[in-house]
Amino acid sequence: EFLEDLTHLKTYTIDDSESIEIDDAISLEKISGNYKLWIHIASPSSYLEYDSAIDLKARKLNSTIYLSNNTIYMLPERLVREVFSLINNKKRQSISLGITFNKDFSIASTDIVRSLIKVNYRLNYNEADELIDYAPKEEEDLSVISNILQTRKCIRKKLGALDIQESYGKVVVKDNIPSIKTIEPTLSRQLISEAMILYGDIISDYTYKNEIAVPYRVQDRKNNKNRDKIKNSENNVLNNFFLKKSMGKTFYSLCVMKHSGLGLNSYVHVTSPIRRYSDLLVHYQLNRFLTNRDLLSKNIIEQLIPDLNNLGRQNIMRCREDQKYWLYKWFELNTFVDYQVILLNWINRYRDICILYFVKYRFSIICNLKGKNNFSPG
C-alpha cells in the first residue's frame, strides 16, 4: 500500500519528557512563497484490525488512564514504544494533513495522506518554548508555526470560540509522596493545542463531505446565566470559573453538530489514536477510505457511541477521584499552613460547603468554610 514519503521534512514532536505515547508531530514547508504546515498523527490503525483482540481490549478500556502513581495504557505498552509512537530518528507510519496557507493565513488547500515520517527533534515543552521565544535563524520553524496558529485561534474566537488560558495545579506522586506541579499555558502548549484543533476541524469536514461515518465531538450551547456573571466580574480566576461553567456538555454523536466551545461547525477527536479509542475509530475509517477498502458501517459506529460517552466519563471520574485522594494526602502533609484562597462559588450556604481556589498552587477543591457563609464569590 502506497505511503507518501515525508521523511525529508524537518519534523518536531513536543510533549512531556516522560511521555511514551507520542501521537503527533509537526513540520513546515515553504512552497512558492506560501507556508505549508504538516500535522502528522501516529497510525496504529495501519497495524491493527478492527475487532482484533488488541482492538477489543482497547475498546473496553476506552482510553489510557493516567493515575498519579500509575498509567494504564489503552494499547500494549511494548507496541506503543516500539511501533506506534513517533519517536526520534525512527521511520513511522502516520496520517498526515498538509495545510497550505494564503498570505493572511486563511486556508488555500489541504492534503490528507497516509505517510512515512521521521522525527528529527524530540522536544519537551520548555525546549520548544525557547525555540519559539528566541526564533534563531537556523531554527525558526516553530516560531513561524506558532504565529500561524495564533492567527488561526483569532479566527476561531471571532466565530465564538472560548479561549481560557490559565495555569493549573496537578498532583504528582513520587515514592508515595504527593506534590503539586503547576502547568503553565505556554506558547508551545498553545501551539500543540491549536494544531490538534485545526486537524480535528479539517478531518471532520473531510469525513462529512465523503460520507464517512465517525463519532463527532459535540458541545452544547452555552449557559447565558453564567455568561452574565462573567461580565460582572473583574477577577480573572472567577471569570475563568464561570466561563467554564457557561460551557455546555461535550459528547460524541453520529450527527454533525457544532462544537460551541471551539467555535466550529463540526469537530472530531482524531489526534490521539494511541491513547483514546474514539480517535482510533476515526483512524480505522480514514485508513480504509484512503486505501479504498470497505468502511465500518454507520450502524456499527452508532452502536459504539454510547460506550464512548459512558466509558469516557467513567475514566475522567476515575482520574479525578485519584487526584482528589492524593490531594487530601498532600493536605495531611501541609496542615499547619496559611493559604491564600478565592471563594469561587457556594454549593450549600447552610452547610458552609463551597469551592475554594488555592492561589499559589492553582487548584480548586470543595471545602467546608465554617461560619463564613456571608462571603460572596471572589
ZABA-205559 format. One record per residue (C-alpha): chain; residue in one letter; z, x, y; residue number from 0. Coordinates in Angstrom, 1 decimal. Example, Ala and Ser with C-alpha at 12.3 -4.5 7.8 and 13.67 -1.06 7.14 Angstrom:
# ZABA-205559
+-------+---------+--------+--------+--------+------+
: kolpa : mardren :     up :   east :  north : miti :
+-------+---------+--------+--------+--------+------+
:     A :       A :    7.8 :   12.3 :   -4.5 :    0 :
:     A :       S :    7.1 :   13.7 :   -1.1 :    1 :
+-------+---------+--------+--------+--------+------+
This chain:
# ZABA-205559
+-------+---------+--------+--------+--------+------+
: kolpa : mardren :     up :   east :  north : miti :
+-------+---------+--------+--------+--------+------+
:     A :       E :    0.0 :    0.0 :    0.0 :    0 :
:     A :       F :   -1.0 :    1.3 :    3.4 :    1 :
:     A :       L :    1.6 :    2.7 :    5.7 :    2 :
:     A :       E :    0.9 :    3.7 :    9.3 :    3 :
:     A :       D :    1.8 :    7.4 :    9.6 :    4 :
:     A :       L :    4.0 :    7.7 :   12.7 :    5 :
:     A :       T :    5.7 :   10.9 :   11.7 :    6 :
:     A :       H :    4.1 :   12.7 :   14.6 :    7 :
:     A :       L :    6.2 :   10.8 :   17.1 :    8 :
:     A :       K :    9.3 :   12.3 :   18.6 :    9 :
:     A :       T :   11.9 :    9.8 :   17.2 :   10 :
:     A :       Y :   15.5 :    9.2 :   18.0 :   11 :
:     A :       T :   18.4 :    7.4 :   16.4 :   12 :
:     A :       I :   21.5 :    6.6 :   18.4 :   13 :
:     A :       D :   24.6 :    5.5 :   16.5 :   14 :
:     A :       D :   28.3 :    6.3 :   15.9 :   15 :
:     A :       S :   28.7 :    9.7 :   14.4 :   16 :
:     A :       E :   30.5 :    8.3 :   11.3 :   17 :
:     A :       S :   27.9 :    5.6 :   10.6 :   18 :
:     A :       I :   25.8 :    5.9 :    7.4 :   19 :
:     A :       E :   23.9 :    2.6 :    7.9 :   20 :
:     A :       I :   21.2 :    3.8 :   10.4 :   21 :
:     A :       D :   18.9 :    0.8 :   10.7 :   22 :
:     A :       D :   17.0 :    1.6 :   13.9 :   23 :
:     A :       A :   15.1 :    4.4 :   15.7 :   24 :
:     A :       I :   13.0 :    4.6 :   18.9 :   25 :
:     A :       S :   10.0 :    6.6 :   20.1 :   26 :
:     A :       L :    8.0 :    6.8 :   23.3 :   27 :
:     A :       E :    4.3 :    7.5 :   23.8 :   28 :
:     A :       K :    2.2 :    7.6 :   27.0 :   29 :
:     A :       I :   -1.3 :    6.3 :   26.5 :   30 :
:     A :       S :   -3.9 :    6.2 :   29.3 :   31 :
:     A :       G :   -1.0 :    6.3 :   31.9 :   32 :
:     A :       N :    0.9 :    3.4 :   30.3 :   33 :
:     A :       Y :    4.1 :    3.7 :   28.2 :   34 :
:     A :       K :    4.2 :    2.5 :   24.6 :   35 :
:     A :       L :    7.7 :    2.1 :   23.2 :   36 :
:     A :       W :    8.1 :    2.1 :   19.4 :   37 :
:     A :       I :   11.1 :    0.5 :   17.8 :   38 :
:     A :       H :   11.4 :    1.3 :   14.2 :   39 :
:     A :       I :   13.6 :   -0.7 :   11.8 :   40 :
:     A :       A :   14.5 :    0.6 :    8.3 :   41 :
:     A :       S :   12.7 :   -1.3 :    5.5 :   42 :
:     A :       P :   14.9 :   -1.8 :    2.4 :   43 :
:     A :       S :   12.7 :   -4.7 :    1.5 :   44 :
:     A :       S :   10.0 :   -2.2 :    0.7 :   45 :
:     A :       Y :   12.1 :   -1.2 :   -2.3 :   46 :
:     A :       L :   14.0 :   -4.3 :   -3.2 :   47 :
:     A :       E :   12.7 :   -7.6 :   -4.7 :   48 :
:     A :       Y :   14.0 :  -11.0 :   -3.7 :   49 :
:     A :       D :   16.2 :  -12.4 :   -6.4 :   50 :
:     A :       S :   16.8 :   -9.0 :   -8.0 :   51 :
:     A :       A :   20.4 :   -8.1 :   -9.0 :   52 :
:     A :       I :   20.9 :   -6.0 :   -5.8 :   53 :
:     A :       D :   19.5 :   -8.8 :   -3.6 :   54 :
:     A :       L :   21.7 :  -11.4 :   -5.2 :   55 :
:     A :       K :   24.8 :   -9.3 :   -4.6 :   56 :
:     A :       A :   23.8 :   -8.7 :   -1.0 :   57 :
:     A :       R :   23.2 :  -12.4 :   -0.6 :   58 :
:     A :       K :   26.7 :  -13.1 :   -1.9 :   59 :
:     A :       L :   28.3 :  -10.6 :    0.5 :   60 :
:     A :       N :   26.1 :  -11.8 :    3.4 :   61 :
:     A :       S :   26.8 :   -8.6 :    5.4 :   62 :
:     A :       T :   28.6 :   -5.3 :    5.4 :   63 :
:     A :       I :   32.3 :   -5.9 :    6.1 :   64 :
:     A :       Y :   33.9 :   -3.3 :    8.4 :   65 :
:     A :       L :   37.6 :   -3.3 :    7.9 :   66 :
:     A :       S :   39.9 :   -0.9 :    9.8 :   67 :
:     A :       N :   40.5 :    1.4 :    6.8 :   68 :
:     A :       N :   37.7 :    0.4 :    4.5 :   69 :
:     A :       T :   34.0 :   -0.6 :    4.6 :   70 :
:     A :       I :   32.4 :   -2.9 :    2.0 :   71 :
:     A :       Y :   28.7 :   -2.2 :    2.0 :   72 :
:     A :       M :   26.2 :   -5.0 :    1.6 :   73 :
:     A :       L :   23.8 :   -2.7 :   -0.2 :   74 :
:     A :       P :   24.7 :    0.0 :   -2.7 :   75 :
:     A :       E :   26.1 :    3.0 :   -0.7 :   76 :
:     A :       R :   24.0 :    5.5 :   -2.6 :   77 :
:     A :       L :   20.7 :    3.7 :   -1.8 :   78 :
:     A :       V :   21.8 :    3.3 :    1.8 :   79 :
:     A :       R :   22.5 :    7.1 :    2.1 :   80 :
:     A :       E :   19.6 :    8.4 :    0.1 :   81 :
:     A :       V :   16.7 :    5.9 :    0.5 :   82 :
:     A :       F :   17.2 :    3.3 :    3.3 :   83 :
:     A :       S :   18.9 :    4.9 :    6.3 :   84 :
:     A :       L :   16.8 :    6.5 :    8.9 :   85 :
:     A :       I :   18.4 :    9.9 :    8.6 :   86 :
:     A :       N :   17.4 :   13.1 :   10.3 :   87 :
:     A :       N :   14.3 :   15.1 :    9.2 :   88 :
:     A :       K :   13.5 :   12.7 :    6.3 :   89 :
:     A :       K :   10.4 :   10.6 :    6.0 :   90 :
:     A :       R :   11.4 :    6.9 :    5.8 :   91 :
:     A :       Q :    9.6 :    3.6 :    5.5 :   92 :
:     A :       S :   10.1 :    1.2 :    8.3 :   93 :
:     A :       I :    8.7 :   -1.9 :   10.1 :   94 :
:     A :       S :    7.7 :   -0.6 :   13.4 :   95 :
:     A :       L :    7.0 :   -2.5 :   16.6 :   96 :
:     A :       G :    4.9 :   -0.8 :   19.2 :   97 :
:     A :       I :    5.1 :   -2.3 :   22.7 :   98 :
:     A :       T :    2.6 :   -1.2 :   25.4 :   99 :
:     A :       F :    3.8 :   -2.0 :   28.9 :  100 :
:     A :       N :    2.0 :   -2.6 :   32.2 :  101 :
:     A :       K :    3.0 :   -0.6 :   35.3 :  102 :
:     A :       D :    5.6 :   -3.3 :   36.2 :  103 :
:     A :       F :    7.0 :   -3.1 :   32.6 :  104 :
:     A :       S :    5.6 :   -6.5 :   31.6 :  105 :
:     A :       I :    4.2 :   -6.5 :   28.1 :  106 :
:     A :       A :    0.5 :   -5.7 :   27.8 :  107 :
:     A :       S :    0.2 :   -5.7 :   24.0 :  108 :
:     A :       T :    2.2 :   -5.3 :   20.7 :  109 :
:     A :       D :    1.6 :   -3.9 :   17.3 :  110 :
:     A :       I :    3.6 :   -4.7 :   14.2 :  111 :
:     A :       V :    3.0 :   -2.3 :   11.3 :  112 :
:     A :       R :    4.6 :   -1.1 :    8.0 :  113 :
:     A :       S :    5.1 :    2.6 :    8.8 :  114 :
:     A :       L :    6.3 :    6.0 :    7.8 :  115 :
:     A :       I :    8.5 :    7.7 :   10.3 :  116 :
:     A :       K :   10.6 :   10.9 :   10.6 :  117 :
:     A :       V :   13.6 :   11.1 :   12.8 :  118 :
:     A :       N :   13.8 :   14.3 :   14.9 :  119 :
:     A :       Y :   17.0 :   13.6 :   16.8 :  120 :
:     A :       R :   20.2 :   12.1 :   15.3 :  121 :
:     A :       L :   22.3 :   11.4 :   18.4 :  122 :
:     A :       N :   25.7 :    9.8 :   18.9 :  123 :
:     A :       Y :   26.3 :    7.6 :   22.0 :  124 :
:     A :       N :   27.9 :   10.4 :   24.0 :  125 :
:     A :       E :   24.9 :   12.8 :   23.4 :  126 :
:     A :       A :   22.4 :   10.0 :   24.2 :  127 :
:     A :       D :   24.3 :    9.2 :   27.4 :  128 :
:     A :       E :   24.0 :   12.8 :   28.6 :  129 :
:     A :       L :   20.2 :   12.9 :   28.0 :  130 :
:     A :       I :   19.8 :    9.6 :   29.9 :  131 :
:     A :       D :   22.0 :   10.8 :   32.8 :  132 :
:     A :       Y :   20.5 :   14.3 :   33.2 :  133 :
:     A :       A :   17.0 :   13.5 :   32.1 :  134 :
:     A :       P :   15.9 :   17.1 :   31.5 :  135 :
:     A :       K :   12.1 :   17.5 :   31.9 :  136 :
:     A :       E :   11.6 :   18.5 :   28.3 :  137 :
:     A :       E :   13.8 :   15.6 :   27.0 :  138 :
:     A :       E :   13.2 :   12.7 :   29.4 :  139 :
:     A :       D :   12.1 :   10.1 :   26.9 :  140 :
:     A :       L :   15.5 :    8.4 :   26.6 :  141 :
:     A :       S :   15.8 :    8.2 :   30.4 :  142 :
:     A :       V :   12.4 :    6.6 :   30.7 :  143 :
:     A :       I :   13.2 :    4.1 :   27.8 :  144 :
:     A :       S :   16.5 :    3.2 :   29.5 :  145 :
:     A :       N :   14.7 :    2.4 :   32.7 :  146 :
:     A :       I :   12.1 :    0.3 :   30.9 :  147 :
:     A :       L :   14.7 :   -1.7 :   29.0 :  148 :
:     A :       Q :   17.0 :   -2.2 :   32.1 :  149 :
:     A :       T :   13.9 :   -3.8 :   33.8 :  150 :
:     A :       R :   13.4 :   -5.9 :   30.7 :  151 :
:     A :       K :   17.0 :   -7.0 :   30.9 :  152 :
:     A :       C :   16.5 :   -8.1 :   34.5 :  153 :
:     A :       I :   13.6 :  -10.2 :   33.4 :  154 :
:     A :       R :   15.8 :  -12.0 :   30.8 :  155 :
:     A :       K :   18.5 :  -12.5 :   33.4 :  156 :
:     A :       K :   16.0 :  -14.3 :   35.6 :  157 :
:     A :       L :   15.3 :  -16.6 :   32.7 :  158 :
:     A :       G :   19.0 :  -17.5 :   32.4 :  159 :
:     A :       A :   20.4 :  -14.7 :   30.1 :  160 :
:     A :       L :   24.1 :  -13.9 :   30.4 :  161 :
:     A :       D :   25.0 :  -10.2 :   30.8 :  162 :
:     A :       I :   28.6 :   -9.4 :   30.0 :  163 :
:     A :       Q :   29.2 :   -5.7 :   30.5 :  164 :
:     A :       E :   32.9 :   -4.9 :   29.6 :  165 :
:     A :       S :   34.9 :   -2.3 :   27.8 :  166 :
:     A :       Y :   36.8 :   -3.5 :   24.7 :  167 :
:     A :       G :   39.6 :   -2.1 :   22.6 :  168 :
:     A :       K :   39.2 :   -1.7 :   18.8 :  169 :
:     A :       V :   41.9 :   -0.9 :   16.3 :  170 :
:     A :       V :   41.1 :    2.2 :   14.2 :  171 :
:     A :       V :   43.2 :    3.4 :   11.4 :  172 :
:     A :       K :   43.7 :    6.9 :   10.1 :  173 :
:     A :       D :   46.2 :    7.8 :    7.4 :  174 :
:     A :       N :   47.6 :    4.3 :    7.7 :  175 :
:     A :       I :   48.4 :    4.8 :   11.4 :  176 :
:     A :       P :   46.7 :    2.5 :   13.9 :  177 :
:     A :       S :   45.4 :    3.5 :   17.3 :  178 :
:     A :       I :   43.3 :    1.8 :   20.0 :  179 :
:     A :       K :   39.8 :    3.1 :   20.6 :  180 :
:     A :       T :   38.1 :    1.9 :   23.8 :  181 :
:     A :       I :   34.4 :    1.2 :   23.6 :  182 :
:     A :       E :   32.6 :    1.5 :   26.9 :  183 :
:     A :       P :   29.3 :   -0.3 :   27.7 :  184 :
:     A :       T :   27.4 :    3.0 :   28.5 :  185 :
:     A :       L :   23.7 :    3.3 :   29.2 :  186 :
:     A :       S :   22.9 :    4.4 :   25.6 :  187 :
:     A :       R :   24.7 :    1.4 :   24.1 :  188 :
:     A :       Q :   22.9 :   -0.9 :   26.6 :  189 :
:     A :       L :   19.6 :    0.8 :   25.6 :  190 :
:     A :       I :   20.0 :    0.1 :   21.9 :  191 :
:     A :       S :   21.3 :   -3.4 :   22.5 :  192 :
:     A :       E :   18.3 :   -4.3 :   24.7 :  193 :
:     A :       A :   15.8 :   -2.6 :   22.3 :  194 :
:     A :       M :   17.1 :   -4.8 :   19.5 :  195 :
:     A :       I :   16.9 :   -7.9 :   21.6 :  196 :
:     A :       L :   13.3 :   -7.1 :   22.5 :  197 :
:     A :       Y :   12.4 :   -6.5 :   18.9 :  198 :
:     A :       G :   14.1 :   -9.8 :   17.8 :  199 :
:     A :       D :   12.3 :  -11.7 :   20.6 :  200 :
:     A :       I :    8.8 :  -10.4 :   19.8 :  201 :
:     A :       I :    9.2 :  -10.8 :   16.0 :  202 :
:     A :       S :   10.4 :  -14.4 :   16.4 :  203 :
:     A :       D :    7.3 :  -15.2 :   18.4 :  204 :
:     A :       Y :    5.2 :  -13.4 :   15.7 :  205 :
:     A :       T :    6.8 :  -15.4 :   12.8 :  206 :
:     A :       Y :    6.4 :  -18.7 :   14.7 :  207 :
:     A :       K :    2.7 :  -18.1 :   15.5 :  208 :
:     A :       N :    1.9 :  -17.0 :   12.0 :  209 :
:     A :       E :    3.9 :  -19.9 :   10.4 :  210 :
:     A :       I :    6.3 :  -17.5 :    8.6 :  211 :
:     A :       A :    9.5 :  -19.3 :    7.6 :  212 :
:     A :       V :   12.5 :  -17.4 :    8.7 :  213 :
:     A :       P :   16.1 :  -18.2 :    9.8 :  214 :
:     A :       Y :   16.0 :  -18.3 :   13.6 :  215 :
:     A :       R :   19.1 :  -17.4 :   15.6 :  216 :
:     A :       V :   20.0 :  -20.2 :   18.0 :  217 :
:     A :       Q :   22.6 :  -20.6 :   20.7 :  218 :
:     A :       D :   23.6 :  -24.0 :   22.1 :  219 :
:     A :       R :   23.6 :  -24.8 :   25.8 :  220 :
:     A :       K :   26.4 :  -23.5 :   28.0 :  221 :
:     A :       N :   29.6 :  -25.4 :   28.9 :  222 :
:     A :       N :   29.4 :  -26.2 :   32.6 :  223 :
:     A :       K :   33.1 :  -26.8 :   32.9 :  224 :
:     A :       N :   33.8 :  -23.2 :   32.2 :  225 :
:     A :       R :   31.0 :  -22.1 :   34.5 :  226 :
:     A :       D :   32.8 :  -23.8 :   37.4 :  227 :
:     A :       K :   35.9 :  -21.8 :   36.6 :  228 :
:     A :       I :   33.8 :  -18.6 :   36.8 :  229 :
:     A :       K :   32.6 :  -19.4 :   40.3 :  230 :
:     A :       N :   36.1 :  -19.9 :   41.5 :  231 :
:     A :       S :   37.5 :  -16.6 :   40.1 :  232 :
:     A :       E :   37.4 :  -13.2 :   41.7 :  233 :
:     A :       N :   38.9 :  -11.4 :   38.7 :  234 :
:     A :       N :   36.3 :   -9.7 :   36.6 :  235 :
:     A :       V :   38.3 :   -9.8 :   33.4 :  236 :
:     A :       L :   38.9 :  -13.5 :   33.9 :  237 :
:     A :       N :   35.2 :  -14.0 :   34.8 :  238 :
:     A :       N :   34.1 :  -12.5 :   31.6 :  239 :
:     A :       F :   36.6 :  -14.5 :   29.6 :  240 :
:     A :       F :   35.4 :  -17.8 :   31.0 :  241 :
:     A :       L :   31.8 :  -16.6 :   30.8 :  242 :
:     A :       K :   32.2 :  -16.1 :   27.0 :  243 :
:     A :       K :   33.9 :  -19.5 :   26.7 :  244 :
:     A :       S :   30.9 :  -21.1 :   28.5 :  245 :
:     A :       M :   28.5 :  -19.9 :   25.8 :  246 :
:     A :       G :   27.7 :  -22.4 :   23.1 :  247 :
:     A :       K :   28.0 :  -21.7 :   19.3 :  248 :
:     A :       T :   25.4 :  -19.5 :   17.6 :  249 :
:     A :       F :   24.0 :  -20.4 :   14.3 :  250 :
:     A :       Y :   20.9 :  -20.0 :   12.0 :  251 :
:     A :       S :   18.2 :  -22.7 :   11.9 :  252 :
:     A :       L :   14.8 :  -23.1 :   10.2 :  253 :
:     A :       C :   13.7 :  -24.7 :   13.5 :  254 :
:     A :       V :   12.7 :  -22.7 :   16.5 :  255 :
:     A :       M :   15.2 :  -23.3 :   19.3 :  256 :
:     A :       K :   16.4 :  -21.5 :   22.4 :  257 :
:     A :       H :   19.0 :  -18.7 :   22.4 :  258 :
:     A :       S :   20.6 :  -19.6 :   25.7 :  259 :
:     A :       G :   22.8 :  -16.6 :   26.0 :  260 :
:     A :       L :   19.9 :  -14.2 :   25.7 :  261 :
:     A :       G :   17.6 :  -16.3 :   27.9 :  262 :
:     A :       L :   15.0 :  -16.5 :   25.1 :  263 :
:     A :       N :   12.9 :  -19.4 :   23.8 :  264 :
:     A :       S :   13.3 :  -18.0 :   20.2 :  265 :
:     A :       Y :   15.1 :  -15.2 :   18.5 :  266 :
:     A :       V :   15.6 :  -13.7 :   15.1 :  267 :
:     A :       H :   18.2 :  -11.3 :   13.7 :  268 :
:     A :       V :   15.9 :   -8.7 :   12.2 :  269 :
:     A :       T :   17.1 :   -5.2 :   13.3 :  270 :
:     A :       S :   20.0 :   -4.7 :   10.8 :  271 :
:     A :       P :   18.5 :   -5.3 :    7.3 :  272 :
:     A :       I :   20.8 :   -2.7 :    5.7 :  273 :
:     A :       R :   23.9 :   -4.4 :    6.8 :  274 :
:     A :       R :   23.1 :   -8.2 :    7.4 :  275 :
:     A :       Y :   21.4 :  -10.5 :    4.8 :  276 :
:     A :       S :   19.7 :  -12.7 :    7.4 :  277 :
:     A :       D :   17.8 :   -9.6 :    8.7 :  278 :
:     A :       L :   16.9 :   -8.5 :    5.2 :  279 :
:     A :       L :   15.5 :  -12.0 :    4.5 :  280 :
:     A :       V :   13.2 :  -11.8 :    7.6 :  281 :
:     A :       H :   12.1 :   -8.4 :    6.4 :  282 :
:     A :       Y :   11.2 :   -9.8 :    2.9 :  283 :
:     A :       Q :    8.9 :  -12.2 :    4.8 :  284 :
:     A :       L :    7.4 :   -9.6 :    7.1 :  285 :
:     A :       N :    6.6 :   -7.2 :    4.3 :  286 :
:     A :       R :    5.0 :  -10.0 :    2.3 :  287 :
:     A :       F :    2.9 :  -11.2 :    5.2 :  288 :
:     A :       L :    1.8 :   -7.7 :    6.2 :  289 :
:     A :       T :    0.7 :   -6.9 :    2.6 :  290 :
:     A :       N :   -1.0 :  -10.3 :    2.1 :  291 :
:     A :       R :    1.5 :  -11.4 :   -0.6 :  292 :
:     A :       D :    2.8 :  -14.9 :   -1.1 :  293 :
:     A :       L :    5.7 :  -15.8 :    1.3 :  294 :
:     A :       L :    9.0 :  -17.2 :    0.3 :  295 :
:     A :       S :    8.7 :  -20.9 :    0.8 :  296 :
:     A :       K :   10.1 :  -22.9 :    3.7 :  297 :
:     A :       N :   12.2 :  -24.8 :    1.2 :  298 :
:     A :       I :   13.8 :  -21.5 :   -0.1 :  299 :
:     A :       I :   14.6 :  -20.3 :    3.4 :  300 :
:     A :       E :   16.1 :  -23.7 :    4.3 :  301 :
:     A :       Q :   18.4 :  -23.7 :    1.2 :  302 :
:     A :       L :   19.7 :  -20.3 :    2.2 :  303 :
:     A :       I :   20.6 :  -21.1 :    5.8 :  304 :
:     A :       P :   24.0 :  -23.0 :    5.1 :  305 :
:     A :       D :   25.3 :  -19.9 :    3.3 :  306 :
:     A :       L :   24.0 :  -17.6 :    6.1 :  307 :
:     A :       N :   26.1 :  -19.6 :    8.5 :  308 :
:     A :       N :   29.2 :  -20.2 :    6.4 :  309 :
:     A :       L :   29.5 :  -16.7 :    4.9 :  310 :
:     A :       G :   28.7 :  -15.1 :    8.3 :  311 :
:     A :       R :   31.6 :  -17.0 :    9.8 :  312 :
:     A :       Q :   33.9 :  -16.1 :    6.9 :  313 :
:     A :       N :   33.1 :  -12.4 :    7.3 :  314 :
:     A :       I :   33.7 :  -12.5 :   11.0 :  315 :
:     A :       M :   37.1 :  -14.1 :   10.4 :  316 :
:     A :       R :   38.0 :  -11.6 :    7.8 :  317 :
:     A :       C :   37.3 :   -8.7 :   10.2 :  318 :
:     A :       R :   39.3 :  -10.5 :   13.0 :  319 :
:     A :       E :   42.3 :  -11.0 :   10.7 :  320 :
:     A :       D :   42.1 :   -7.4 :    9.7 :  321 :
:     A :       Q :   42.1 :   -6.3 :   13.4 :  322 :
:     A :       K :   45.0 :   -8.7 :   14.1 :  323 :
:     A :       Y :   47.1 :   -7.3 :   11.2 :  324 :
:     A :       W :   46.6 :   -3.7 :   12.4 :  325 :
:     A :       L :   47.2 :   -4.7 :   16.0 :  326 :
:     A :       Y :   50.6 :   -6.1 :   15.0 :  327 :
:     A :       K :   51.3 :   -2.8 :   13.2 :  328 :
:     A :       W :   50.3 :   -0.9 :   16.4 :  329 :
:     A :       F :   52.7 :   -3.1 :   18.4 :  330 :
:     A :       E :   55.5 :   -2.2 :   15.9 :  331 :
:     A :       L :   54.9 :    1.5 :   16.8 :  332 :
:     A :       N :   54.7 :    0.7 :   20.5 :  333 :
:     A :       T :   57.5 :   -1.8 :   21.0 :  334 :
:     A :       F :   59.6 :   -0.4 :   23.9 :  335 :
:     A :       V :   56.7 :    0.0 :   26.3 :  336 :
:     A :       D :   55.8 :   -1.8 :   29.6 :  337 :
:     A :       Y :   52.3 :   -3.2 :   29.6 :  338 :
:     A :       Q :   50.1 :   -4.4 :   32.4 :  339 :
:     A :       V :   48.6 :   -7.7 :   31.4 :  340 :
:     A :       I :   46.5 :  -10.5 :   32.7 :  341 :
:     A :       L :   47.0 :  -14.1 :   31.8 :  342 :
:     A :       L :   43.6 :  -15.4 :   30.6 :  343 :
:     A :       N :   44.5 :  -18.9 :   29.6 :  344 :
:     A :       W :   47.2 :  -21.2 :   28.3 :  345 :
:     A :       I :   46.8 :  -22.5 :   24.8 :  346 :
:     A :       N :   50.0 :  -24.6 :   24.9 :  347 :
:     A :       R :   52.2 :  -24.5 :   28.0 :  348 :
:     A :       Y :   55.0 :  -26.5 :   26.4 :  349 :
:     A :       R :   55.4 :  -23.9 :   23.7 :  350 :
:     A :       D :   54.7 :  -21.0 :   26.1 :  351 :
:     A :       I :   51.6 :  -19.9 :   24.0 :  352 :
:     A :       C :   48.9 :  -18.1 :   25.9 :  353 :
:     A :       I :   46.2 :  -15.5 :   25.7 :  354 :
:     A :       L :   47.1 :  -12.2 :   27.4 :  355 :
:     A :       Y :   44.7 :   -9.3 :   28.2 :  356 :
:     A :       F :   46.2 :   -5.8 :   28.0 :  357 :
:     A :       V :   44.6 :   -3.9 :   30.8 :  358 :
:     A :       K :   45.0 :   -0.3 :   29.6 :  359 :
:     A :       Y :   43.8 :   -1.0 :   26.1 :  360 :
:     A :       R :   41.1 :   -3.6 :   26.8 :  361 :
:     A :       F :   42.1 :   -6.2 :   24.3 :  362 :
:     A :       S :   43.3 :   -9.7 :   24.3 :  363 :
:     A :       I :   45.7 :  -11.5 :   22.0 :  364 :
:     A :       I :   47.6 :  -14.7 :   21.6 :  365 :
:     A :       C :   51.2 :  -14.3 :   22.7 :  366 :
:     A :       N :   54.4 :  -16.2 :   23.4 :  367 :
:     A :       L :   55.2 :  -15.8 :   27.1 :  368 :
:     A :       K :   58.7 :  -17.2 :   27.2 :  369 :
:     A :       G :   59.8 :  -19.0 :   30.4 :  370 :
:     A :       K :   56.7 :  -18.2 :   32.3 :  371 :
:     A :       N :   54.7 :  -21.4 :   31.9 :  372 :
:     A :       N :   54.4 :  -21.8 :   35.6 :  373 :
:     A :       F :   52.0 :  -18.8 :   35.8 :  374 :
:     A :       S :   48.3 :  -19.6 :   36.4 :  375 :
:     A :       P :   45.4 :  -17.7 :   34.7 :  376 :
:     A :       G :   44.5 :  -14.5 :   36.5 :  377 :
+-------+---------+--------+--------+--------+------+
